[in-house]
Amino acid sequence: MNVYLFTMIAAAALVTVMLRFLPFWILKGRKTPDFIVYLGSVLPYAIMGMLVVYCLKEVSLVRAPYGIPEMISVIVTVLIHRFRRSTLLSILCGTLCYMFLIQAIFR
């Protein structure tokens, strides 16, 4: 059983490493295509937008607590990101705020 688990973990790790390094090996010594540069500048914003939609898609505005904890957490996240310019800090604080609100205030 341990050999099987080790083999599966090693295979997953090998595939992950290969997928991470493959683009660098293929494009070694060449100029990065303009389309890839464009995607690198646009995709982070698109992914963040998609995550916001995903997180808020099942919020009910007609049932208690009427989306109040989610909206407070979004506002905290935006304010911290606006003033500190730290994505990690703003996401961490927004998540902690949401967890506190749903665990302690809006039970």
MIDOSE-1310 file (N, C-alpha, C; in nm, 2 decimals, decimal comma, always signed):
residues 107
mnvy	+0,08/-0,12/+0,00/+0,00/+0,00/+0,00/+0,09/+0,13/+0,00; +0,19/+0,13/+0,08/+0,28/+0,25/+0,08/+0,35/+0,27/-0,05; +0,39/+0,16/-0,11/+0,46/+0,17/-0,24/+0,36/+0,23/-0,35; +0,24/+0,19/-0,34/+0,13/+0,24/-0,43/+0,12/+0,39/-0,41
lftm	+0,10/+0,43/-0,29/+0,08/+0,58/-0,25/+0,21/+0,66/-0,30; +0,32/+0,61/-0,27/+0,45/+0,68/-0,31/+0,46/+0,69/-0,46; +0,42/+0,59/-0,53/+0,42/+0,59/-0,68/+0,33/+0,69/-0,73; +0,21/+0,70/-0,67/+0,11/+0,79/-0,72/+0,15/+0,94/-0,69
iaaa	+0,20/+0,96/-0,57/+0,25/+1,09/-0,54/+0,37/+1,14/-0,62; +0,46/+1,04/-0,65/+0,58/+1,07/-0,73/+0,53/+1,10/-0,88; +0,44/+1,02/-0,93/+0,39/+1,05/-1,06/+0,32/+1,18/-1,07; +0,24/+1,22/-0,98/+0,17/+1,35/-0,98/+0,27/+1,46/-0,97
alvt	+0,37/+1,44/-0,89/+0,48/+1,55/-0,87/+0,55/+1,56/-1,00; +0,59/+1,45/-1,07/+0,66/+1,45/-1,19/+0,58/+1,52/-1,30; +0,45/+1,49/-1,31/+0,37/+1,56/-1,41/+0,36/+1,71/-1,39; +0,34/+1,74/-1,26/+0,33/+1,89/-1,22/+0,46/+1,96/-1,26
vmlr	+0,58/+1,90/-1,23/+0,70/+1,97/-1,26/+0,72/+1,98/-1,41; +0,69/+1,87/-1,49/+0,70/+1,87/-1,63/+0,61/+1,98/-1,69; +0,48/+1,99/-1,64/+0,39/+2,10/-1,70/+0,44/+2,24/-1,66; +0,51/+2,25/-1,55/+0,56/+2,39/-1,52/+0,68/+2,42/-1,60
flpf	+0,77/+2,33/-1,63/+0,89/+2,36/-1,70/+0,88/+2,35/-1,85; +0,78/+2,28/-1,90/+0,76/+2,25/-2,04/+0,76/+2,38/-2,13; +0,68/+2,48/-2,09/+0,69/+2,61/-2,17/+0,82/+2,67/-2,18; +0,90/+2,67/-2,07/+1,03/+2,73/-2,07/+1,13/+2,65/-2,16
wilk	+1,11/+2,52/-2,16/+1,20/+2,43/-2,25/+1,16/+2,46/-2,39; +1,03/+2,47/-2,42/+0,99/+2,49/-2,56/+1,03/+2,62/-2,61; +1,02/+2,73/-2,53/+1,04/+2,86/-2,58/+1,18/+2,91/-2,54; +1,27/+2,82/-2,50/+1,41/+2,86/-2,46/+1,48/+2,94/-2,58
grkt	+1,52/+3,06/-2,55/+1,60/+3,14/-2,64/+1,51/+3,21/-2,74; +1,38/+3,20/-2,73/+1,29/+3,27/-2,83/+1,22/+3,38/-2,75; +1,17/+3,48/-2,83/+1,09/+3,59/-2,77/+0,95/+3,53/-2,74; +0,90/+3,58/-2,62/+0,77/+3,53/-2,58/+0,67/+3,59/-2,68
pdfi	+0,58/+3,50/-2,73/+0,48/+3,55/-2,82/+0,39/+3,66/-2,76; +0,35/+3,76/-2,84/+0,27/+3,87/-2,80/+0,14/+3,83/-2,73; +0,08/+3,72/-2,79/-0,05/+3,67/-2,73/-0,03/+3,62/-2,59; +0,08/+3,56/-2,56/+0,11/+3,51/-2,43/+0,13/+3,62/-2,33
vylg	+0,20/+3,73/-2,38/+0,22/+3,85/-2,29/+0,09/+3,91/-2,26; +0,00/+3,92/-2,37/-0,13/+3,98/-2,35/-0,21/+3,90/-2,25; -0,21/+3,76/-2,26/-0,28/+3,68/-2,16/-0,23/+3,70/-2,02; -0,10/+3,71/-2,01/-0,04/+3,73/-1,88/-0,08/+3,87/-1,81
svlp	-0,12/+3,96/-1,89/-0,16/+4,09/-1,84/-0,31/+4,09/-1,81; -0,39/+4,01/-1,88/-0,54/+4,02/-1,87/-0,59/+3,91/-1,78; -0,54/+3,79/-1,78/-0,59/+3,68/-1,71/-0,60/+3,70/-1,55; -0,51/+3,76/-1,49/-0,52/+3,78/-1,34/-0,65/+3,85/-1,31
yaim	-0,69/+3,96/-1,38/-0,81/+4,03/-1,35/-0,93/+3,95/-1,39; -0,93/+3,87/-1,49/-1,04/+3,79/-1,53/-1,06/+3,68/-1,43; -0,95/+3,62/-1,38/-0,97/+3,52/-1,28/-1,02/+3,57/-1,15; -0,98/+3,69/-1,11/-1,03/+3,75/-0,98/-1,18/+3,78/-1,00
gmlv	-1,22/+3,83/-1,12/-1,36/+3,86/-1,14/-1,44/+3,73/-1,13; -1,39/+3,62/-1,19/-1,46/+3,49/-1,19/-1,47/+3,44/-1,05; -1,37/+3,46/-0,97/-1,37/+3,41/-0,83/-1,47/+3,49/-0,75; -1,49/+3,62/-0,77/-1,59/+3,70/-0,70/-1,73/+3,65/-0,74
vycl	-1,75/+3,63/-0,87/-1,88/+3,58/-0,91/-1,91/+3,44/-0,85; -1,81/+3,36/-0,85/-1,82/+3,22/-0,79/-1,86/+3,23/-0,64; -1,79/+3,32/-0,57/-1,81/+3,33/-0,42/-1,95/+3,39/-0,39; -2,00/+3,48/-0,48/-2,12/+3,55/-0,44/-2,24/+3,49/-0,52
kevs	-2,23/+3,38/-0,59/-2,34/+3,33/-0,68/-2,46/+3,28/-0,60; -2,44/+3,23/-0,48/-2,55/+3,17/-0,40/-2,59/+3,25/-0,29; -2,55/+3,38/-0,29/-2,60/+3,47/-0,18/-2,74/+3,51/-0,20; -2,82/+3,49/-0,10/-2,97/+3,52/-0,11/-2,99/+3,66/-0,05
lvra	-3,05/+3,74/-0,13/-3,08/+3,88/-0,08/-3,22/+3,88/-0,02; -3,30/+3,77/-0,03/-3,43/+3,77/+0,02/-3,45/+3,69/+0,15; -3,34/+3,62/+0,19/-3,34/+3,54/+0,31/-3,24/+3,59/+0,40; -3,26/+3,58/+0,53/-3,17/+3,62/+0,63/-3,04/+3,54/+0,61
pygi	-2,93/+3,60/+0,62/-2,89/+3,73/+0,66/-2,88/+3,83/+0,55; -2,94/+3,80/+0,44/-2,96/+3,90/+0,32/-2,83/+3,94/+0,26; -2,73/+3,85/+0,27/-2,60/+3,88/+0,20/-2,51/+3,98/+0,28; -2,55/+4,02/+0,40/-2,48/+4,12/+0,47/-2,33/+4,08/+0,51
pemi	-2,31/+3,95/+0,55/-2,17/+3,91/+0,58/-2,08/+3,91/+0,46; -2,14/+3,87/+0,35/-2,06/+3,87/+0,22/-2,03/+4,01/+0,18; -2,12/+4,10/+0,18/-2,10/+4,24/+0,14/-2,00/+4,31/+0,23; -2,01/+4,29/+0,36/-1,91/+4,35/+0,46/-1,77/+4,29/+0,42
sviv	-1,76/+4,16/+0,40/-1,63/+4,10/+0,37/-1,57/+4,16/+0,24; -1,66/+4,17/+0,14/-1,61/+4,23/+0,01/-1,56/+4,37/+0,03; -1,64/+4,45/+0,11/-1,59/+4,59/+0,13/-1,46/+4,59/+0,21; -1,45/+4,50/+0,31/-1,32/+4,50/+0,38/-1,20/+4,46/+0,29
tvli	-1,23/+4,36/+0,20/-1,12/+4,32/+0,11/-1,09/+4,43/+0,01; -1,18/+4,50/-0,04/-1,16/+4,61/-0,13/-1,08/+4,72/-0,06; -1,13/+4,76/+0,06/-1,06/+4,87/+0,13/-0,92/+4,84/+0,16; -0,89/+4,72/+0,21/-0,76/+4,68/+0,25/-0,67/+4,68/+0,12
hrfr	-0,72/+4,62/+0,02/-0,64/+4,62/-0,11/-0,62/+4,76/-0,16; -0,71/+4,85/-0,15/-0,70/+4,98/-0,20/-0,59/+5,06/-0,12; -0,58/+5,04/+0,01/-0,49/+5,12/+0,09/-0,35/+5,05/+0,11; -0,35/+4,91/+0,11/-0,22/+4,84/+0,13/-0,16/+4,78/+0,00
rstl	-0,24/+4,77/-0,10/-0,19/+4,71/-0,23/-0,13/+4,58/-0,21; -0,19/+4,50/-0,12/-0,13/+4,36/-0,10/-0,25/+4,26/-0,12; -0,24/+4,19/-0,23/-0,34/+4,09/-0,27/-0,36/+3,99/-0,16; -0,25/+3,93/-0,11/-0,25/+3,83/-0,01/-0,31/+3,88/+0,12
lsil	-0,27/+4,00/+0,16/-0,33/+4,06/+0,29/-0,48/+4,09/+0,27; -0,52/+4,14/+0,16/-0,66/+4,17/+0,14/-0,75/+4,05/+0,14; -0,70/+3,94/+0,07/-0,78/+3,82/+0,06/-0,78/+3,76/+0,20; -0,67/+3,75/+0,27/-0,67/+3,70/+0,41/-0,76/+3,77/+0,50
cgtl	-0,75/+3,90/+0,50/-0,84/+3,98/+0,59/-0,99/+3,97/+0,55; -1,02/+3,97/+0,43/-1,16/+3,95/+0,38/-1,21/+3,81/+0,42; -1,13/+3,71/+0,41/-1,17/+3,57/+0,45/-1,19/+3,56/+0,60; -1,09/+3,62/+0,68/-1,11/+3,62/+0,82/-1,23/+3,69/+0,87
cymf	-1,26/+3,81/+0,80/-1,37/+3,89/+0,84/-1,50/+3,81/+0,81; -1,51/+3,74/+0,69/-1,63/+3,66/+0,66/-1,64/+3,54/+0,76; -1,53/+3,48/+0,79/-1,54/+3,36/+0,89/-1,59/+3,41/+1,02; -1,54/+3,52/+1,07/-1,58/+3,58/+1,20/-1,73/+3,61/+1,19
liqa	-1,77/+3,68/+1,09/-1,91/+3,72/+1,08/-2,01/+3,60/+1,08; -1,98/+3,50/+1,00/-2,07/+3,39/+0,99/-2,06/+3,30/+1,11; -1,95/+3,29/+1,18/-1,94/+3,21/+1,30/-1,98/+3,28/+1,43; -1,96/+3,41/+1,44/-1,99/+3,47/+1,57/-2,11/+3,57/+1,56
ifr	-2,14/+3,63/+1,45/-2,24/+3,73/+1,45/-2,37/+3,68/+1,38; -2,36/+3,62/+1,26/-2,48/+3,58/+1,18/-2,49/+3,43/+1,19; -2,51/+3,37/+1,31/-2,53/+3,23/+1,32/-2,65/+3,18/+1,27
